Amino acid sequence: MDGAMIRPRPVARLARGMPASDGAGVKLNRVIGTPQLADVDPFLMLDEFRSDDAADYIAGFPDHPHRGFETVTYMLAGRMRHGDNKGHTGRLDAGSVQWMTAGRGIVHSEMPEQENGLMQGFQLWVNLPAKDKMVAPRYQEIPPAEIPVAALPGGVSVKVIAGKVGDATGPIDGIATDPILLDLALPAGARVALPLPPGHNAFLYVFDGEAAIGEAGTRVPRGSIAVLGEGDSALVAAPAAATRVLLAAGRPLNEPVARYGPFVMNTADEIRQALLDFQLGRF
């Protein structure tokens, strides 16, 4: 750790995910967007889906609208087909990422392209600043081969989706909240410190094994999220067994949030307008 990384961020809050269902009945582990953890500005929701029982995911996410925020889908296993009312289609394979800026409005679907086997991944909702809530919809679809992997000492590997680790720069760009999104894989006994921008809010979600976070070594088991406090870096260790962790950080917006289902605006009037626009087919 160099002189610029002398204050590892401590764990400010711990929470466990809770069972949820979305779309046409897809079973999820909801991590952000729960009574325990409403949000981590600018992050509004984090869902993990992981099942090898097709009954848990086969109904998928039929057509549904979004306005005022961004959805990030990161696939670890399985295949999903995306389509929208603008005529855009694409396939999300294992290891791929889709960063969709819904902006002023889009109606889309995400449906499984498999009838058996493991389906695993994440969907993260990222808020948009008030000035950008009505921008034109935009996609960044990144295949696995375009996501760089940083190899760090101790056998640690980091898939860099957004942000930078060493010489590896993530392919996602032009996002208002200047996000960092990393997939960390640590072998047993490994430890890594990654710099974080001052002022960014950050969290770590452990999706395999158990992690020890910060100088205090706060234990975070699989299925739990650690919201980090102030400092210069995220210090992560795998004390007992191989561990995988999703690390996200973003510039907080510090703006009022009005939410109604798939609409995230700043005021109740804007939510009413979103509902009206959707009902009138203006998306």
N, C-alpha and C positions, 0 to 999 in steps of 0.2 A: 504494500500500500504506500503510495507516494505522499508527499506533503500535502497535496490537495485533498486527500481522502483520509482525514484524521478523525472524523466523527461519524462512525457507523450509526445509521438510524436505528433507534430502539423500536420495539413493538409498542405502539400506542394503544392498539385495540386488537382483540382476538374474537373471531366469530366462526361458527360452524355453518355450513350450508344446510338448507332444509329441502325436503322433497317438494317438488312442484310439478305441474303439468301445464303444457302450453301447446299452441297450434291445435291439431286435431286429437290431442291426447298424448303427446310425446312426454315421456317421463324424464324429469330433469333434477339436478341438484342446483338449487338457486342459492347463490353465494352473496351477491350484492342485489339489493332490491327486496329485502326481507324486513320484518319488524326489528330484527337484531341489528341490521346494517342497511339503512335506506339507500345510501349512496356514498361514494368517495369522489367528490367533485374533482374532475368532470365525468367520472364514470358512474353511470346510472344503474346498470344491471350487469351481472355476470352469471351465466348459466353454464353448467357442465353437463353434457350428455354422455353417458357411457353405459352401453348394454349390448349383450350378444343375444338378447331375446327380441326378435323382430316385433313382437307385440308391443314392445315399449316405444318403438320409433316408426313403425311402418306407415302410420297415417300421416306423418310429416307435418308440414306447415303450409296448408293451402293458402290461396290468395288472401293477403291482408295488407293494410296500408301502413305507411310510416310518414311522419313529418317532424322536422325540427331537430334531428339528431343523426348519429351515425351508428350503423351496426357492423360489427367485426365478427366474422365467422372463421374460426381456425379449426381445421379438420385434422385429427390425429389418426383416425381409422375410419374406413367406410367411404361411401360416395353419396353426394347429394346433387340434384339438378336444380338450378336456379332459373326462374323466368319472371318477367315483369310485364306491366302494361305498356311499356315503351318498346317492346319487341326484342329486348335483350335476353339472351339465354347463355348459360354457361354451366360447367360441371365442376364441382368441388371434390377433388380427390384427396386421399390421405396426404397430409403434409402441406396442403394448400391453404391460402388465406384469401378471403374476400373482405375488402373494406368498402362498405357502401355508405356514401353520404346521401341520406334521403332528402335533405334540404326541404324544398317547398312541397314535396309529396310524390310518393310512388306507391304502386300496388304490386307486390311481388309474392312469390311462393318459393319454398325450399322443400323438395320432396326426395326421399331416399331413392337411390338407384340400386338397391339391393334388397333381397327378401330374406337374407339370413346373414349371420356373421356379426362381428363387432362393429358398432357405430360409436365413435368417440370423438369428442371435440368440445369447443367452447363457443358461446356467443357473448360478446361484450357490447354494451351500449355506451357510446361516448357522446356527451352533450355537445351541441353547437352553440357558439356565442349568439346573442340576440341579432347581431348584424348579419349573421350567416344563415339564419334559420330558413330563409326563403330562397336560398341559392338553388341553381339547377342541380338535379340529382347527378351523382358521379360515382363511378365504380373504379376500384383498383383491385384487379384479380391477379393473384400472384401464385404461379405454380411452384411446387416444391423446389425445383432446380434453381429458382431465382431467389430463394431465401438463404443468405449466407450463414455459415456456421463458424463461429469463433472457437478455436481450440486453445484452452487456457491451461496453465500449470495444474498439475494434480489430476489430469484426466477429465477436467471439467469441459463440457461443450455447451455453447450458447447459440441457439437459433435466433438470429436478429431479424425480427419482423419490422420493427420501427425503432429508430434510434441508432446508436453506434456503440460497438464494443471493439476496442483496438482498431484494426484496419477494416473491420466488417461493418458495413452500413446497410441498414434495412431498406428494402425497396419501397416501403410506404412513405409518401411525401405529401407536402402541401396540406397538412392537417392543422386546423386552427389552434389546437391545444398542445402542439409540439410533443406528441406522445412518444413514450418508450414502451415497446412490447417485446418481451424476451421469453424464450422457452429454455430453461436451465436444466441440464442433466449433470448430476454430481455422483460420482462413484462413492462407495462407503469410505468415510474418513476424509473426504475432500472438503475444501473450504474456498470460498471466492468472495472478493469484494468488488462491487461494480459501482462506479460513480453515478450519482443522480443529480440532476439540475437543482440548484437551490430554488425553493418555492414550489416545486412540483409536489403534488400529492402522489403517494405511492402505496402499492399493496403487493403482497406475495400470496399466491394461492398454491398450496401443496397438493398435487394430484397423484403422486406416487411416493411411497415411503414416508419419512418424517424429516423435517428440517429443524435446524437450530438457527435462530435469527438474532443478529446484533451481538454486541460484546457480552451481553448477559446470557446469550445462548438460549433464548426463550424457545421452548419446544413447540412446534406446530405440526400436528399430525395430519395425515391425509384427509382431505375433505374440509380443511379449515383455512381461513384467510387471516393474514396478519396485516393490519394497516400500520404503516410505518410513521414514526414521529419525525422530528427535525434532525437533520444531519446531512452529511455529504455523500454517503454511499449506502448501499445495501450489502450487508455482510451475511452470507448464507453458508451453512455447513450441513453436511450429511453425516450425523454422528454415528449411526449404526448400520445403515444399509443404503443402497443406491436410492437417490431421490430425484424427483422431477418437480420443478416449480415454475409457475407462470408469474413473471414479474411485469407489472404495469406501472407507469408513472405518467402524469399529465399535468399541464398547467391549469390550476383551478380557475373557473370562470367567475365565481363569486357573484352570480346573478340569480334572481328569483327563478324558481322552477315550478311550472304548472304542468302536471302530468294527467293524462287520461288515456289509459291503454297504450296504443301505439303512437300517441301524439305527445310531444314534449315541447312546450312553449314557455313563455315567461309570464303570461297572464291568463286568467280565466276567459277573458274575451277572445284571446287568440286561440284557445282550445275550442271555443264555440264556433269560431270561424273555420277552424280545421275540420270539425265535424260537418259543418254545412258544405264546405268545399268538397269533401269526400262524397257526401250524399248527392251532390249535384254533378258528380263525375268530373270535377275540375282537377283531379290528380293525373 
